[in-house]
């Protein structure tokens, strides 16, 4: 059974045999985590991407670029919607039915942290 349209899981299922660039672009176009008014701004971009990969079954640099441009356009449209709806840039409340990010977006803490030495202006000047 196909996952719900607009979820990361839908995008993953649809692109499971495609190149990573195609897979990643479709994952970025997921919108189920957004408030309903912003979902309506984001949804058309996923629809176009789904149609595009259906009509162009051969992965290429051009396809990945086209999908990337859709991601950029969707991000700008959602930001414009946030500014319009909330009067400020920044985070927005998530829909009540989305409690946790989809599992595909979670990064294990061991992968998300990197041990770096503490920043020190003296260290930077010595390296220069």
MODA-V456636 format. One record per pair of residues at least 24 apart in sequence whose ideal C-beta (glycine too) atoms are under 6 Angstrom apart, sorted by sequence separation. I is the first residue (numbers start at 1). J is the second residue. D is the distance in whole Angstrom. If there is no record, write none. Layout:
i:I j:J d:D
i:I j:J d:D
This chain:
i:6 j:31 d:5
i:7 j:32 d:5
i:45 j:70 d:5
i:6 j:32 d:4
i:45 j:74 d:4
i:42 j:74 d:5
i:41 j:77 d:5
i:42 j:78 d:6
i:22 j:59 d:6
i:41 j:78 d:6
i:19 j:59 d:4
i:38 j:78 d:5
i:41 j:81 d:5
i:18 j:59 d:6
i:25 j:67 d:4
i:21 j:64 d:4
i:25 j:68 d:6
i:28 j:71 d:5
i:38 j:81 d:5
i:29 j:74 d:6
i:25 j:71 d:6
i:37 j:85 d:6
i:35 j:92 d:6
i:35 j:95 d:6
i:33 j:98 d:5
i:8 j:102 d:4
i:8 j:104 d:5
